Amino acid sequence: MATAHILVLTHGDAGKALLGSSEMIVGPSEKLAALSLQPGMSVETFTNQVRQELDTNAGPTLVLVDVFGGTPSNVAMALSRTYDIRCVSGLNLGMLIETLVMRESQDTLELAELQRVALTAGTTSCRAFTYDELCEER
């Protein structure tokens, strides 16, 4: 199986910032892009940008979005009818880093498995904590 493309879709430039942060931690990654829904941008314009990215980087694509039910996730969901994409919402840096690391370390990782990696990593990287609580765990 070909290495899946990872496409990050967010409101504003949050996705581009996360790509920059992930590069600082794990280094540069291929087959990774971020597109931003900007204030005043129409759904049609954003959809066309996403479609162009998917056409340019044809093949299996994991789409990570910031908020379920927002325009980026709705566009990804609609395009999943015609493109080989799977989506995960709740994008955070832990999710992105773990997904990139797992994708790079396993040549045969199927798109559905990469989706599960992203979902699990995103969930486990969200924790409520204080210093005292973390010390009690140890």
C-alpha positions as CSV (number, residue, x, y, z in Angstrom):
1,M,0.0,0.0,0.0
2,A,1.2,3.5,-0.8
3,T,2.0,5.8,2.2
4,A,-1.1,7.8,3.0
5,H,-1.2,11.5,2.5
6,I,-2.1,13.5,5.6
7,L,-4.2,16.6,5.1
8,V,-5.0,19.0,7.9
9,L,-8.1,21.2,7.6
10,T,-8.8,23.9,10.1
11,H,-10.5,27.2,10.7
12,G,-7.8,29.9,10.3
13,D,-4.1,29.1,10.4
14,A,-4.2,26.6,13.3
15,G,-3.3,23.7,11.0
16,K,-0.3,25.4,9.5
17,A,0.9,26.3,13.0
18,L,0.5,22.6,14.1
19,L,2.5,21.5,11.0
20,G,5.3,23.9,12.0
21,S,5.3,22.6,15.6
22,S,5.3,19.0,14.5
23,E,8.3,19.6,12.2
24,M,10.1,21.1,15.2
25,I,9.5,17.9,17.1
26,V,9.8,15.1,14.5
27,G,11.4,16.8,11.6
28,P,10.0,17.4,8.1
29,S,7.4,15.1,6.7
30,E,6.5,14.3,3.2
31,K,2.9,13.9,2.0
32,L,1.6,16.3,4.6
33,A,-0.3,19.5,3.9
34,A,-2.6,22.0,5.7
35,L,-5.4,24.1,4.3
36,S,-7.1,26.9,6.1
37,L,-10.7,28.1,6.0
38,Q,-10.2,31.9,6.3
39,P,-12.8,34.4,7.4
40,G,-15.1,35.4,4.6
41,M,-14.0,32.4,2.4
42,S,-16.9,30.6,0.8
43,V,-17.5,26.9,1.3
44,E,-17.2,26.5,-2.5
45,T,-13.7,28.1,-2.5
46,F,-12.5,26.0,0.4
47,T,-14.0,22.9,-1.2
48,N,-12.2,23.6,-4.4
49,Q,-8.9,24.1,-2.6
50,V,-9.3,20.7,-0.8
51,R,-10.3,19.0,-4.1
52,Q,-7.2,20.4,-5.8
53,E,-5.0,19.1,-3.0
54,L,-6.6,15.7,-3.2
55,D,-6.2,15.6,-7.0
56,T,-2.6,16.7,-6.8
57,N,-1.8,14.1,-4.1
58,A,-4.0,11.3,-5.3
59,G,-4.3,8.2,-3.2
60,P,-5.3,7.3,0.3
61,T,-5.6,10.4,2.5
62,L,-6.1,10.8,6.2
63,V,-7.9,14.1,6.8
64,L,-7.5,15.6,10.3
65,V,-9.9,18.4,11.2
66,D,-10.2,20.7,14.1
67,V,-13.9,20.6,15.0
68,F,-16.5,18.0,14.1
69,G,-19.5,19.6,12.3
70,G,-17.6,22.7,11.2
71,T,-17.0,23.6,7.6
72,P,-13.6,21.8,7.3
73,S,-15.1,18.6,8.6
74,N,-18.3,18.9,6.5
75,V,-16.2,19.4,3.4
76,A,-14.0,16.4,4.2
77,M,-17.1,14.3,4.9
78,A,-18.7,15.3,1.6
79,L,-15.5,14.6,-0.3
80,S,-15.1,11.2,1.3
81,R,-17.9,10.0,-1.0
82,T,-15.7,10.5,-4.0
83,Y,-12.1,10.3,-2.7
84,D,-10.2,7.6,-0.8
85,I,-10.1,9.5,2.5
86,R,-10.9,8.9,6.1
87,C,-11.4,11.7,8.6
88,V,-10.7,12.3,12.3
89,S,-11.8,15.4,14.2
90,G,-10.4,17.0,17.4
91,L,-7.0,17.7,15.9
92,N,-4.3,18.3,18.4
93,L,-0.5,18.2,18.3
94,G,-0.2,14.8,20.1
95,M,-2.5,13.3,17.4
96,L,-0.5,14.8,14.6
97,I,2.9,13.7,16.0
98,E,1.8,10.1,16.7
99,T,0.2,9.8,13.3
100,L,3.3,11.0,11.5
101,V,5.6,8.8,13.6
102,M,3.5,5.7,13.0
103,R,3.0,6.4,9.3
104,E,6.8,6.7,8.9
105,S,7.6,3.6,10.9
106,Q,5.3,1.2,9.2
107,D,5.4,0.8,5.4
108,T,2.2,-1.3,5.2
109,L,-0.1,0.8,7.5
110,E,-3.6,0.8,5.9
111,L,-5.6,4.0,5.9
112,A,-8.2,2.6,8.3
113,E,-5.4,1.7,10.8
114,L,-3.8,5.2,10.4
115,Q,-7.2,6.6,11.2
116,R,-7.4,4.5,14.4
117,V,-3.9,5.7,15.4
118,A,-5.0,9.3,15.0
119,L,-8.1,8.8,17.0
120,T,-6.4,7.0,19.8
121,A,-3.5,9.4,20.0
122,G,-5.8,12.4,20.0
123,T,-7.9,10.9,22.8
124,T,-5.0,9.9,25.0
125,S,-3.1,13.2,24.6
126,C,-6.1,15.0,26.2
127,R,-5.8,14.8,30.0
128,A,-6.9,16.9,33.0
129,F,-4.0,17.3,35.4
130,T,-2.2,19.2,38.1
131,Y,1.3,18.7,39.5
132,D,0.0,17.0,42.6
133,E,-2.2,14.6,40.7
134,L,0.6,13.6,38.4
135,C,2.9,12.9,41.4
136,E,0.2,10.7,43.0
137,E,0.1,8.5,39.8
138,R,3.8,7.8,40.2
